Amino acid sequence: MNIHSEIPLKLENDSKLLRKALLNYFENTYLLDDSLYMDLLSGEQSFYKSADSLRHPLIFYFGHTACFYVNKLLNAKLLDKHVNSEFESMFAVGVDEMSWDDLNQDNYDWPSLNDVINYRKKVYEIVKKIICEVPIYDSIKWGNPLWAVLMGIEHQRIHIETSSVLIRQLPLEFVKTSSNWIISEDEKTVPANELIYIKKGKVKQGVNKNNYPFYFWDNELGEKSTFVSSFKTSKYLVSNFEFKEFVDSFGYRNPKFWSKEGWDWKEYKKAEMPLFWRKNRDGFYLRTLVEEIDLPWSWPVEVNFHEAKAFCNWKSQVTGEKYRLPFEEEYCRMREEMDKENVFFGIDANINLRYGASACPINKFLFKDIYDLYGNVWQWTESFIFGFKGFEVHPYYDDFSLPTFDGLHNLMKGGSFISTGNEMLKSSRYAFRRHFYQHCGFRYVQSENIIEQSVDVYETDKIVSQYCESHYGSNDLCLGNFSKNVFSYVLEAIKSDNSFKFNRALDIGCSVGRLSLELSKVFDCVEGIDYSARFIQIAQRFLEKGFMQYYLPIEGDLLNLKRIYLDQLDKEFQPSRVSFYQGDAHNLKHRFKNYDIVFAMNIIDRLRDPSCFLKHIYDRINKGGYFIISSPYTWLEEFTPRENWLGGYRKDGENVLSFSGLKQEFEGKFELVKEPNDFGFLLKESQRKAQYINSQVSIWKKL
C-alpha cells in the first residue's frame, strides 16, 4: 500500500485538475492517518493509554483531526450544522498544554473507539462531497472558503507526525509491527563530523499569499530580509554515536551545560539520556515507532531543544571553540547555498516516508557539501518563532501561530522521515516548546555571530487589541472599566451574606483577564478560563512579565503603541492568586469545581448550547454560592443554533426575552438576588470610533 504522496498539493489554476488533485490529496491524507492508528496500535485499549502525562490519550487525537475539519468548515460556511456537537466540543481543544498541566484522563468521558471510527467516516464523506461539489473557478487562495479544506488536510498531516511521536512512547504491549511501516537499517561505521564553510549572504523569507502555489500557514506570510555573516556548520547531523560522548561525560549530571529551564526539565523528568534510548546490561537500544532495536549509532540522535543546547555547551568547553545551534536565518542560508536551484522535489531525502518509518544513517543523503539538509529528522534552531512583516492571522484559525509568539517556542527546520505536505516545503515554519519531543535532532554551527531576536510581543490583531484596550485601557465616555464596575456591583450585593466564603472563584470566558485580577483582591484562588488560546496566552504573560503591549489604530494606517503595567493598574491586585487555562465552557475538566462564585461574562450568546452550559455549571458551584451572568443577548445563528436561543424570538405570538429564558433555566436551582442591571463597555475600532455594548448583569444564588 502506498501511504505517501510524492509532493505537497500544488494549487493549479486549472479547476478540473485542481479538484481531482485535491480529492486525491485528501483521500491520501485520511488513508495515512487511519493507517498510523489502525496498523500500529495493538487494540482498542491502546487508544485510551496516555503516552505522556502532558498529553491526552490517543483517542483524543484520533477524533481531533476529524473534528477540526468540521469546525473549520463551519467557520467557512461550507457546513451549516455540526456533525456531532458533543465530539466537536470534546475533541476541539487541549492539544498543546499552556503550562505544566496534568491532563488527567478522569477529566474526560471518552467515547468508544467504534463511535469515533464512525464519526471519522461521516466527516470523510462530508469533506469528500464538499470537494466534489463546491465550485472552483481558478485556483484556491487564502480568502477562498475551500482554504478551510486545505487547512484541515495540512492540519491532519501535522498530527500524523505528532501522533507518531506519542505512539513511539507507548509501552510495547500497546503497539504492533506492520509491513506498511518498516524502518531503515544501520551502517556499521559512523563518519566523523567535520565543519563546512558557509559564505555570507542575504536571506529572504516569507510567502506572498497572492501567488504562492502551495498551502501555507499564517506564520509563513509576509517578508523578512536578513544579511547573514559567514559561519561553519557540521557536515552531518549529530549522530547517536557523537552524542554518546556527551552522555559518557556525565553531561546529564552537570548543570553548567544546561539553561535553568533545561535543568529544571531534566530534574523533573530525571533524564539520563535521550528519551528514545534504552539501556540494560547488554548495551543500548533505541525505541522506534513500535520496536526496540540495537541502538543504531549511525542514525541522528533525537532530542529536545534543551538536550541539543546542552550538548553544544559541552562541546564548546571540551574543544575551546564556540558551538551553538544555528539560527533560522542561518539554516535558510544553508538551504540557499547547498540547494541553489531549489530543486526541492528532485533531490533525494529521507522525507515523506520514502525510506520507511524511521531515521536512517547520517551519511546517506548528500546536498552538495552537507548531508540531510532536509529530511531524516527535524533540526532545532536557536530562533524563537515570530511573525514576519505582513503577518496576519487567518479568520478560520486565528490561534494557530499567535500563542507561540512568546519566546517559549523554538523553531525546527527541515522536516523528518514522516514529514508530509506543507512540512516538506522550504517555506514551512514549525515551532514547539523546548521540552517537547518530535522526531527532531540537530546540527551545530561554529560562529561568533548572533542574530538579534525580539521576544517583545505586540498584539496587533484587531480583536485582540480591542479586548486588551477594553480590559486595561483608558475609560472613555465616563463608562469606567466594565470588569471593575461589575466586580464592585456584585461585591456590594453579597456583602450582607455572612455565610459566604471568599475562597474559590471562576471567571469563565475570562478573555484577557481583567475580571480575574479584580476577583483576586478578595478571593484566595481565582481561575480564569477562555476558549481562545490567544487570550489566555496574553493574560498569562501579563502575570509573568508584569506588562502587556499592543497597537491600537488611530486613523488609517496610523497606530498607537500602548504599554500597560500590572503594578500601576491597581495595588490591590494579587496576581499570585490567579491562574489561567484554555478550556471549552461546554466541556470543562472535572477538576474545575467547588467554586464559591462563578462569573460568566458576555459568553452565553456565543455558546453553541447555552442550556447545556448552565446545567453543567450548576454542579460546579458550592451550595449557597453565587452565579453571575452578563450578556447583551445578541443571538446569532453562526454561534448558537436558533433552537438553542434562550430568548430573542416570538412564541405563541408573544415575545420571549432572554432573561425570562434564564429564569426558566434556573427555576428550582437558583434564586435571583436582585433585579438585573445594565453595564456598558466599548470595543474601540480607532481613536474616534468604537462599538458600544450594553450588557445585562444578573446575580443568582444557588439553592
C-alpha positions as CSV (number, residue, x, y, z in Angstrom):
1,M,0.0,0.0,0.0
2,N,1.3,3.4,-0.9
3,I,0.9,5.6,2.2
4,H,2.8,8.6,1.0
5,S,2.2,11.2,-1.7
6,E,5.2,12.3,-3.7
7,I,4.8,16.1,-3.2
8,P,2.6,18.6,-1.4
9,L,-0.5,19.6,-3.4
10,K,0.2,22.2,-6.0
11,L,-2.6,24.7,-6.3
12,E,-3.1,24.6,-10.1
13,N,-5.0,27.2,-12.0
14,D,-6.9,24.6,-13.9
15,S,-10.1,24.0,-11.8
16,K,-10.6,20.4,-13.1
17,L,-7.1,19.3,-12.5
18,L,-7.1,21.0,-9.1
19,R,-10.3,19.4,-8.0
20,K,-9.0,15.9,-8.9
21,A,-5.7,16.6,-7.2
22,L,-7.4,18.0,-4.1
23,L,-9.6,14.9,-3.8
24,N,-6.6,12.6,-4.1
25,Y,-4.6,14.6,-1.6
26,F,-7.4,14.5,0.9
27,E,-8.0,10.7,0.4
28,N,-4.3,10.0,0.8
29,T,-4.2,12.1,4.0
30,Y,-7.1,10.2,5.6
31,L,-5.6,6.9,4.4
32,L,-2.3,7.6,6.0
33,D,-3.9,8.9,9.2
34,D,-6.0,5.7,9.5
35,S,-3.0,3.5,8.8
36,L,-1.0,5.1,11.6
37,Y,-3.5,4.2,14.2
38,M,-5.0,1.0,12.9
39,D,-1.8,-0.6,11.7
40,L,0.4,0.3,14.7
41,L,-1.9,0.2,17.8
42,S,-2.5,-3.3,19.1
43,G,-6.1,-3.0,20.2
44,E,-8.8,-0.7,21.4
45,Q,-7.1,-0.3,24.9
46,S,-4.2,1.3,23.2
47,F,-6.3,4.3,22.2
48,Y,-7.0,5.1,25.8
49,K,-3.4,4.9,27.1
50,S,-1.7,8.2,27.8
51,A,1.8,8.0,26.4
52,D,2.8,11.3,28.1
53,S,1.5,12.9,31.2
54,L,1.3,16.2,29.3
55,R,-0.8,14.6,26.5
56,H,-4.2,13.2,26.1
57,P,-4.7,9.5,25.2
58,L,-4.5,8.8,21.5
59,I,-8.3,8.6,21.2
60,F,-8.4,12.4,21.5
61,Y,-6.0,12.9,18.6
62,F,-7.8,10.2,16.5
63,G,-11.0,12.3,16.9
64,H,-9.4,15.7,16.9
65,T,-8.3,15.7,13.2
66,A,-11.9,14.9,12.0
67,C,-13.4,17.4,14.4
68,F,-11.0,20.1,13.1
69,Y,-12.5,19.7,9.6
70,V,-16.0,20.2,10.9
71,N,-15.2,23.3,13.0
72,K,-13.2,24.9,10.1
73,L,-15.9,24.1,7.5
74,L,-18.5,25.7,9.8
75,N,-16.3,28.8,10.0
76,A,-16.0,28.9,6.2
77,K,-19.8,28.5,5.8
78,L,-19.3,25.3,3.9
79,L,-21.3,23.4,6.6
80,D,-24.4,24.8,8.2
81,K,-24.6,22.5,11.2
82,H,-22.5,20.3,13.4
83,V,-22.0,16.6,12.7
84,N,-21.7,15.6,16.3
85,S,-21.8,18.7,18.6
86,E,-20.5,16.7,21.6
87,F,-17.5,15.4,19.8
88,E,-16.8,18.8,18.2
89,S,-16.6,20.2,21.7
90,M,-14.6,17.3,23.3
91,F,-12.1,17.0,20.6
92,A,-11.6,20.7,19.8
93,V,-9.0,21.9,22.3
94,G,-6.3,20.5,24.5
95,V,-3.5,19.7,22.0
96,D,-0.8,21.9,23.4
97,E,-0.7,22.4,27.2
98,M,-0.4,26.0,28.3
99,S,1.6,25.1,31.4
100,W,2.8,22.0,33.3
101,D,-0.8,20.9,33.3
102,D,-1.9,17.3,34.3
103,L,-4.2,16.1,31.6
104,N,-5.9,13.6,33.8
105,Q,-7.9,11.0,31.9
106,D,-10.5,11.2,34.6
107,N,-11.5,14.6,33.4
108,Y,-13.0,13.1,30.2
109,D,-15.6,10.5,29.5
110,W,-14.1,9.3,26.2
111,P,-16.4,7.7,23.6
112,S,-15.9,4.2,22.3
113,L,-13.4,3.6,19.5
114,N,-16.2,2.4,17.3
115,D,-18.1,5.6,17.8
116,V,-15.1,7.6,16.9
117,I,-14.4,5.5,13.8
118,N,-18.0,6.0,12.6
119,Y,-17.6,9.8,13.3
120,R,-14.5,9.9,11.2
121,K,-16.2,8.1,8.4
122,K,-19.1,10.6,8.4
123,V,-16.7,13.5,8.3
124,Y,-14.7,11.9,5.5
125,E,-17.9,11.6,3.3
126,I,-18.8,15.2,4.1
127,V,-15.4,16.6,3.2
128,K,-15.3,14.5,0.0
129,K,-18.7,15.8,-1.0
130,I,-17.6,19.4,-0.5
131,I,-14.5,18.8,-2.6
132,C,-16.6,17.3,-5.4
133,E,-19.4,19.9,-5.4
134,V,-18.2,23.3,-4.3
135,P,-17.3,25.5,-7.3
136,I,-13.6,26.0,-8.1
137,Y,-13.3,28.8,-10.6
138,D,-9.5,29.2,-10.8
139,S,-7.2,28.2,-8.0
140,I,-7.7,28.2,-4.2
141,K,-6.3,31.1,-2.4
142,W,-6.2,32.5,1.2
143,G,-9.7,34.0,1.1
144,N,-11.4,31.1,-0.7
145,P,-13.8,29.0,1.6
146,L,-12.1,25.9,0.3
147,W,-8.9,27.1,2.1
148,A,-10.6,25.5,5.1
149,V,-10.4,22.1,3.4
150,L,-6.7,22.6,2.7
151,M,-6.3,23.8,6.3
152,G,-7.9,20.6,7.5
153,I,-5.7,18.4,5.3
154,E,-2.4,20.1,6.3
155,H,-3.5,20.1,10.0
156,Q,-4.2,16.3,9.7
157,R,-0.7,15.8,8.2
158,I,0.9,17.6,11.2
159,H,-0.9,15.3,13.6
160,I,0.1,12.2,11.7
161,E,3.7,13.2,12.7
162,T,2.9,14.4,16.3
163,S,0.8,11.3,17.0
164,S,3.6,9.1,15.7
165,V,5.7,10.6,18.5
166,L,3.1,9.6,21.1
167,I,2.8,6.1,19.6
168,R,6.6,5.8,19.9
169,Q,6.2,6.5,23.7
170,L,3.6,3.8,24.4
171,P,4.7,0.6,26.1
172,L,5.5,-2.1,23.6
173,E,2.5,-4.2,24.6
174,F,0.2,-1.5,23.2
175,V,1.7,-1.4,19.7
176,K,2.4,-3.9,16.8
177,T,4.6,-4.1,13.7
178,S,3.2,-3.5,10.2
179,S,4.6,-4.1,6.8
180,N,3.3,-0.6,5.9
181,W,5.6,1.0,8.5
182,I,9.1,-0.6,8.1
183,I,12.2,1.0,9.4
184,S,15.6,1.7,7.9
185,E,18.9,-0.2,8.5
186,D,22.0,0.9,10.4
187,E,25.5,1.3,9.0
188,K,28.4,-0.4,10.8
189,T,30.7,2.7,10.5
190,V,29.9,6.2,11.6
191,P,31.7,9.1,9.8
192,A,33.5,11.6,12.0
193,N,31.8,15.0,11.9
194,E,33.5,18.0,10.4
195,L,32.8,21.6,9.7
196,I,31.8,23.0,6.3
197,Y,32.2,26.7,5.5
198,I,29.0,28.7,4.5
199,K,29.8,32.0,3.0
200,K,27.9,35.2,3.8
201,G,24.8,36.3,2.0
202,K,21.3,37.7,2.2
203,V,18.4,35.6,3.2
204,K,14.8,36.4,2.1
205,Q,11.9,34.7,3.9
206,G,8.2,34.7,3.6
207,V,5.5,34.0,1.1
208,N,3.1,36.2,-0.9
209,K,-0.5,35.0,-0.4
210,N,-1.5,36.1,-3.9
211,N,0.9,34.0,-5.9
212,Y,2.3,31.2,-3.7
213,P,1.5,27.8,-5.4
214,F,1.1,25.8,-2.2
215,Y,-0.8,25.9,1.0
216,F,0.9,27.9,3.7
217,W,0.3,28.7,7.4
218,D,-0.1,32.2,8.7
219,N,3.5,32.4,10.2
220,E,4.9,31.9,6.7
221,L,3.1,35.0,5.4
222,G,4.9,38.3,4.8
223,E,8.5,39.1,4.2
224,K,11.9,39.3,6.1
225,S,15.3,40.1,4.7
226,T,18.5,39.3,6.7
227,F,22.1,39.6,5.9
228,V,23.9,36.5,7.4
229,S,27.6,36.6,8.0
230,S,29.7,33.6,7.1
231,F,29.8,30.6,9.5
232,K,30.7,27.0,9.7
233,T,28.2,24.2,10.1
234,S,28.6,20.5,10.8
235,K,28.7,18.3,7.7
236,Y,26.4,15.7,9.4
237,L,23.6,15.8,11.8
238,V,24.8,14.8,15.3
239,S,24.6,11.0,15.4
240,N,23.8,8.8,18.3
241,F,27.5,7.9,18.4
242,E,28.6,11.5,18.6
243,F,26.0,12.3,21.3
244,K,27.1,9.4,23.4
245,E,30.3,11.3,24.2
246,F,28.2,13.8,26.0
247,V,26.3,11.1,27.9
248,D,29.5,9.3,28.8
249,S,31.0,12.6,30.0
250,F,28.1,12.8,32.6
251,G,26.6,15.7,30.7
252,Y,23.2,14.9,32.1
253,R,24.6,15.4,35.6
254,N,26.4,18.7,35.2
255,P,24.1,21.8,35.5
256,K,26.7,24.1,34.0
257,F,25.9,22.8,30.5
258,W,22.2,23.5,30.9
259,S,20.0,26.6,31.0
260,K,17.9,26.9,34.1
261,E,14.8,26.0,32.2
262,G,16.6,23.0,30.7
263,W,18.0,21.8,34.1
264,D,14.5,22.2,35.7
265,W,13.1,20.0,32.9
266,K,15.9,17.4,33.3
267,E,15.4,17.2,37.0
268,Y,11.6,16.9,36.6
269,K,12.0,14.0,34.1
270,K,15.1,12.6,35.8
271,A,16.6,12.3,32.4
272,E,19.9,10.5,32.0
273,M,19.9,10.0,28.2
274,P,17.6,10.8,25.2
275,L,14.0,9.8,25.6
276,F,14.1,7.0,23.0
277,W,17.3,5.4,24.2
278,R,17.1,2.3,26.3
279,K,20.0,0.7,28.3
280,N,20.4,-2.6,30.1
281,R,23.3,-4.9,30.9
282,D,23.6,-5.9,27.3
283,G,24.0,-2.4,26.0
284,F,22.0,0.4,24.4
285,Y,18.8,0.1,22.4
286,L,16.6,2.5,20.5
287,R,12.8,2.7,20.6
288,T,11.4,3.2,17.1
289,L,7.7,3.6,16.5
290,V,6.8,0.0,17.6
291,E,10.1,-1.8,18.3
292,E,13.2,-1.7,20.4
293,I,16.3,-2.4,18.3
294,D,20.1,-2.3,18.9
295,L,20.9,1.4,19.1
296,P,21.9,2.4,15.5
297,W,25.0,4.6,16.1
298,S,24.9,5.9,12.6
299,W,21.4,7.4,12.9
300,P,20.9,11.0,14.0
301,V,20.2,11.4,17.7
302,E,16.6,12.6,18.6
303,V,16.4,15.0,21.5
304,N,14.6,18.1,22.7
305,F,16.0,21.6,22.5
306,H,17.4,21.6,26.0
307,E,19.5,18.5,25.3
308,A,20.7,19.8,22.0
309,K,21.7,23.1,23.6
310,A,23.5,21.3,26.5
311,F,25.5,19.3,24.0
312,C,26.7,22.4,22.2
313,N,27.7,24.0,25.5
314,W,29.6,20.8,26.5
315,K,31.3,20.7,23.1
316,S,32.3,24.3,23.4
317,Q,34.0,23.6,26.8
318,V,35.7,20.4,25.6
319,T,37.1,21.9,22.4
320,G,37.6,25.5,23.4
321,E,35.7,26.6,20.3
322,K,32.3,28.3,20.3
323,Y,29.5,26.0,19.2
324,R,25.8,26.6,19.2
325,L,22.6,25.7,17.2
326,P,22.0,27.6,14.0
327,F,19.5,30.5,13.9
328,E,16.6,30.1,11.5
329,E,18.3,32.6,9.1
330,E,21.5,30.5,9.1
331,Y,19.6,27.4,8.3
332,C,17.9,29.2,5.4
333,R,21.4,30.4,4.2
334,M,22.5,26.8,4.2
335,R,19.5,25.9,2.0
336,E,20.3,28.7,-0.5
337,E,24.0,27.8,-0.6
338,M,23.6,24.0,-0.8
339,D,20.4,23.9,-2.9
340,K,20.8,26.9,-5.2
341,E,18.3,25.8,-7.8
342,N,15.8,24.9,-5.0
343,V,15.0,21.7,-6.9
344,F,13.3,20.6,-3.8
345,F,11.4,17.6,-5.2
346,G,14.2,16.5,-7.4
347,I,16.7,15.8,-4.7
348,D,16.5,12.6,-2.7
349,A,16.0,12.8,1.0
350,N,14.6,10.7,3.9
351,I,11.3,12.5,4.0
352,N,7.6,11.8,3.4
353,L,8.1,8.1,4.4
354,R,10.0,7.5,1.2
355,Y,12.6,5.3,3.0
356,G,10.4,3.9,5.8
357,A,9.2,4.9,9.2
358,S,12.4,5.9,10.9
359,A,15.6,7.9,10.6
360,C,18.4,6.5,8.6
361,P,22.3,6.8,8.6
362,I,23.5,10.4,8.6
363,N,25.8,9.8,5.5
364,K,23.1,8.7,3.1
365,F,21.7,11.9,1.6
366,L,24.2,14.5,0.4
367,F,23.3,18.0,-0.6
368,K,26.4,19.4,-2.3
369,D,28.7,19.6,0.7
370,I,26.5,18.7,3.7
371,Y,24.2,15.8,4.5
372,D,20.5,15.9,5.4
373,L,19.9,19.5,4.5
374,Y,16.3,18.5,5.0
375,G,14.7,15.2,6.0
376,N,15.8,12.4,8.3
377,V,15.0,14.3,11.5
378,W,13.9,17.9,12.2
379,Q,16.7,20.3,13.2
380,W,16.5,22.5,16.3
381,T,17.4,26.2,15.9
382,E,18.3,29.0,18.4
383,S,15.4,31.0,17.0
384,F,12.1,31.7,18.6
385,I,9.2,31.8,16.2
386,F,7.7,35.2,15.4
387,G,5.7,36.8,12.6
388,F,7.2,38.4,9.6
389,K,6.3,41.9,8.4
390,G,2.9,41.5,6.8
391,F,1.9,38.7,9.1
392,E,-1.8,38.2,9.6
393,V,-4.0,35.6,11.2
394,H,-6.4,33.6,9.1
395,P,-10.0,34.1,10.3
396,Y,-10.7,30.3,10.1
397,Y,-7.8,29.5,12.5
398,D,-6.9,32.6,14.5
399,D,-4.7,30.9,17.1
400,F,-2.5,28.6,15.1
401,S,0.6,30.8,15.5
402,L,0.0,33.7,17.8
403,P,0.1,31.6,21.0
404,T,3.6,30.5,20.1
405,F,5.0,34.1,19.7
406,D,6.0,34.1,23.3
407,G,9.7,33.3,23.4
408,L,9.0,29.8,24.7
409,H,8.6,28.0,21.3
410,N,11.8,27.4,19.2
411,L,11.8,26.8,15.5
412,M,12.6,23.4,14.0
413,K,13.6,23.3,10.3
414,G,13.9,20.7,7.6
415,G,11.3,18.1,8.3
416,S,11.7,14.4,9.3
417,F,11.2,11.0,7.8
418,I,7.5,11.3,8.4
419,S,7.0,14.9,7.4
420,T,4.5,15.3,4.6
421,G,2.6,18.1,2.9
422,N,3.4,21.6,4.0
423,E,6.0,20.3,6.4
424,M,8.2,19.4,3.5
425,L,8.3,22.9,2.0
426,K,11.3,25.2,2.2
427,S,9.0,28.0,3.5
428,S,7.5,26.0,6.3
429,R,8.0,27.2,9.9
430,Y,7.1,24.9,12.9
431,A,7.9,25.6,16.5
432,F,7.5,23.6,19.7
433,R,8.0,24.2,23.3
434,R,11.6,23.5,24.2
435,H,10.9,20.4,26.3
436,F,8.8,18.8,23.6
437,Y,10.0,15.7,21.7
438,Q,9.4,15.4,18.0
439,H,11.4,13.3,15.6
440,C,14.0,16.1,16.0
441,G,17.8,16.2,16.2
442,F,20.3,18.9,15.4
443,R,23.4,20.1,13.7
444,Y,25.8,22.6,15.2
445,V,27.5,25.7,13.9
446,Q,30.7,27.4,14.8
447,S,30.2,31.2,14.8
448,E,30.6,34.3,16.8
449,N,27.6,35.8,15.0
450,I,24.4,36.5,17.0
451,I,21.2,37.2,15.1
452,E,19.1,39.6,17.1
453,Q,15.8,38.2,18.3
454,S,12.9,40.1,19.9
455,V,10.7,38.4,22.4
456,D,8.6,41.5,23.0
457,V,5.1,40.5,21.7
458,Y,3.0,43.3,20.4
459,E,-0.6,42.3,19.9
460,T,-1.6,43.7,16.5
461,D,-4.7,41.6,15.7
462,K,-7.7,43.8,15.7
463,I,-9.9,41.8,18.0
464,V,-7.1,41.1,20.5
465,S,-6.1,44.7,20.7
466,Q,-9.8,45.8,21.2
467,Y,-10.1,43.5,24.2
468,C,-6.8,44.5,25.6
469,E,-7.9,48.1,25.4
470,S,-11.4,47.3,26.8
471,H,-9.9,45.5,29.8
472,Y,-6.9,47.6,30.6
473,G,-7.0,50.8,28.5
474,S,-8.5,54.3,29.0
475,N,-12.0,54.8,30.2
476,D,-13.9,56.8,27.6
477,L,-17.4,58.4,27.9
478,C,-17.2,58.1,31.7
479,L,-18.2,54.5,31.5
480,G,-15.4,53.3,33.8
481,N,-14.0,49.8,33.5
482,F,-16.6,47.1,32.8
483,S,-14.9,44.4,34.8
484,K,-14.2,46.7,37.8
485,N,-17.8,48.0,37.7
486,V,-19.3,44.6,37.7
487,F,-17.0,43.4,40.5
488,S,-18.0,46.3,42.7
489,Y,-21.7,45.8,42.0
490,V,-21.6,42.1,42.9
491,L,-19.5,42.7,46.0
492,E,-22.0,45.3,47.2
493,A,-24.9,42.9,46.6
494,I,-23.5,39.9,48.5
495,K,-21.7,41.7,51.4
496,S,-24.6,41.1,53.7
497,D,-24.3,37.3,53.3
498,N,-22.4,36.4,56.4
499,S,-22.2,32.7,55.5
500,F,-20.4,33.4,52.2
501,K,-16.8,32.3,51.9
502,F,-14.3,34.1,49.7
503,N,-12.3,31.0,48.8
504,R,-12.6,30.0,45.2
505,A,-13.8,32.0,42.1
506,L,-14.1,31.0,38.5
507,D,-14.1,33.5,35.6
508,I,-15.4,31.5,32.6
509,G,-14.9,33.4,29.3
510,C,-12.2,35.5,31.0
511,S,-10.8,36.9,27.8
512,V,-7.5,38.7,28.6
513,G,-8.1,38.5,32.4
514,R,-9.2,41.8,33.9
515,L,-12.1,40.5,36.0
516,S,-9.9,37.6,37.3
517,L,-7.5,40.2,38.6
518,E,-10.4,42.2,40.2
519,L,-11.5,39.0,41.9
520,S,-8.0,38.3,43.3
521,K,-8.5,41.3,45.6
522,V,-10.9,39.3,47.8
523,F,-10.7,35.6,46.8
524,D,-8.0,33.2,47.8
525,C,-8.0,31.3,44.5
526,V,-9.1,32.6,41.1
527,E,-9.2,30.5,37.9
528,G,-9.8,32.2,34.5
529,I,-10.8,30.0,31.6
530,D,-11.3,31.0,27.9
531,Y,-11.7,29.1,24.7
532,S,-9.2,31.3,22.9
533,A,-5.5,30.3,23.4
534,R,-4.5,33.8,22.3
535,F,-6.5,35.4,25.1
536,I,-5.1,33.0,27.7
537,Q,-1.6,33.5,26.5
538,I,-1.9,37.3,26.8
539,A,-3.4,37.1,30.3
540,Q,-0.8,34.6,31.5
541,R,2.1,36.6,30.0
542,F,0.7,39.7,31.7
543,L,1.0,38.0,35.1
544,E,4.5,36.7,34.3
545,K,6.1,39.8,32.8
546,G,4.1,42.4,34.6
547,F,3.2,44.3,31.4
548,M,1.4,44.0,28.1
549,Q,1.7,46.0,24.9
550,Y,-0.5,46.3,21.9
551,Y,-1.1,48.5,18.9
552,L,-4.4,50.4,18.7
553,P,-5.5,52.1,15.4
554,I,-5.6,55.9,15.4
555,E,-6.8,56.5,11.9
556,G,-6.0,55.0,8.6
557,D,-2.6,53.3,8.8
558,L,-1.6,55.2,11.9
559,L,-1.1,53.1,15.1
560,N,-0.6,53.9,18.7
561,L,1.6,51.6,20.8
562,K,0.2,51.1,24.2
563,R,2.0,49.5,27.1
564,I,0.1,48.6,30.3
565,Y,1.9,47.8,33.6
566,L,0.3,45.5,36.0
567,D,1.7,47.1,39.2
568,Q,0.3,50.5,38.0
569,L,-3.2,49.4,37.4
570,D,-4.3,48.6,41.0
571,K,-2.1,48.0,44.0
572,E,-4.8,45.6,45.5
573,F,-4.4,43.0,42.7
574,Q,-3.0,39.7,43.9
575,P,-1.6,38.1,40.8
576,S,-0.2,35.1,42.7
577,R,-3.8,34.0,43.4
578,V,-4.7,33.9,39.7
579,S,-4.3,31.0,37.2
580,F,-5.4,31.0,33.6
581,Y,-6.4,28.0,31.5
582,Q,-7.6,27.3,28.0
583,G,-10.9,25.4,28.0
584,D,-14.3,24.9,26.5
585,A,-17.2,26.1,28.5
586,H,-19.3,23.2,27.2
587,N,-16.7,20.6,28.4
588,L,-14.8,21.8,31.4
589,K,-12.4,19.4,33.1
590,H,-13.6,17.6,36.1
591,R,-11.1,19.5,38.3
592,F,-12.8,22.8,37.8
593,K,-15.4,22.6,40.6
594,N,-16.2,23.6,44.2
595,Y,-16.4,27.3,43.5
596,D,-18.0,29.8,45.8
597,I,-18.7,32.1,42.9
598,V,-18.7,31.8,39.1
599,F,-18.8,34.7,36.6
600,A,-19.8,34.1,33.0
601,M,-19.3,37.5,31.4
602,N,-20.7,38.0,27.9
603,I,-20.4,34.4,26.6
604,I,-23.9,33.0,26.9
605,D,-24.9,34.2,23.5
606,R,-21.7,32.9,21.9
607,L,-22.2,29.3,23.1
608,R,-23.4,26.5,20.9
609,D,-25.7,25.2,23.6
610,P,-26.2,27.7,26.5
611,S,-28.7,25.5,28.3
612,C,-26.2,22.6,28.4
613,F,-23.6,25.0,29.8
614,L,-26.0,26.3,32.5
615,K,-26.9,22.7,33.6
616,H,-23.2,21.7,33.9
617,I,-22.0,24.9,35.7
618,Y,-24.6,24.4,38.4
619,D,-22.8,21.3,39.7
620,R,-19.5,23.2,39.9
621,I,-20.9,25.8,42.4
622,N,-21.0,25.2,46.1
623,K,-24.4,25.3,47.8
624,G,-25.1,28.9,48.8
625,G,-22.6,30.1,46.2
626,Y,-23.3,32.7,43.5
627,F,-23.5,32.6,39.7
628,I,-23.1,36.0,38.0
629,I,-24.1,36.2,34.3
630,S,-23.9,39.1,31.9
631,S,-24.9,39.3,28.3
632,P,-26.1,41.8,25.7
633,Y,-28.2,38.8,24.3
634,T,-27.0,39.3,20.7
635,W,-28.1,35.9,19.5
636,L,-26.7,34.9,16.1
637,E,-27.1,31.6,14.3
638,E,-23.4,31.5,13.4
639,F,-22.7,30.9,17.1
640,T,-25.9,29.4,18.5
641,P,-28.5,27.4,16.5
642,R,-31.8,29.2,16.7
643,E,-33.5,26.3,18.6
644,N,-30.9,26.8,21.4
645,W,-31.5,30.5,22.0
646,L,-32.7,31.4,25.5
647,G,-34.7,34.3,24.1
648,G,-34.9,36.8,21.4
649,Y,-37.8,35.2,19.5
650,R,-41.6,35.0,19.4
651,K,-43.5,32.0,20.7
652,D,-47.3,31.7,20.5
653,G,-47.5,35.2,19.4
654,E,-45.6,36.6,22.3
655,N,-42.0,38.0,22.7
656,V,-39.7,35.7,24.7
657,L,-36.9,37.7,26.3
658,S,-33.6,36.1,27.2
659,F,-33.8,37.0,30.9
660,S,-37.1,35.1,31.0
661,G,-35.3,32.1,29.5
662,L,-32.7,32.4,32.2
663,K,-35.3,32.4,34.9
664,Q,-36.8,29.3,33.4
665,E,-33.5,27.5,33.3
666,F,-32.7,28.4,36.9
667,E,-36.1,27.5,38.4
668,G,-35.6,25.4,41.5
669,K,-31.8,25.8,41.3
670,F,-31.0,29.4,41.8
671,E,-32.8,32.4,43.3
672,L,-32.4,35.9,41.9
673,V,-30.6,38.1,44.4
674,K,-31.7,41.4,42.9
675,E,-33.2,42.7,39.6
676,P,-30.7,42.8,36.8
677,N,-28.8,45.9,35.9
678,D,-27.2,47.1,32.7
679,F,-23.5,47.9,32.3
680,G,-21.9,49.4,29.2
681,F,-18.4,49.0,27.7
682,L,-16.6,49.9,24.5
683,L,-14.7,48.0,21.9
684,K,-12.6,50.6,20.2
685,E,-12.0,50.3,16.5
686,S,-10.0,53.5,16.2
687,Q,-9.3,56.7,18.1
688,R,-12.7,58.1,17.3
689,K,-14.8,55.1,16.6
690,A,-16.0,52.4,19.0
691,Q,-18.6,49.7,19.3
692,Y,-20.8,50.4,22.4
693,I,-22.2,47.2,24.1
694,N,-24.8,47.2,26.9
695,S,-24.7,44.0,28.9
696,Q,-27.3,42.9,31.4
697,V,-25.8,41.6,34.7
698,S,-27.8,39.3,37.0
699,I,-26.8,37.8,40.3
700,W,-28.1,34.3,41.3
701,K,-27.7,32.3,44.5
702,K,-27.6,28.5,44.4
703,L,-30.3,26.9,46.4
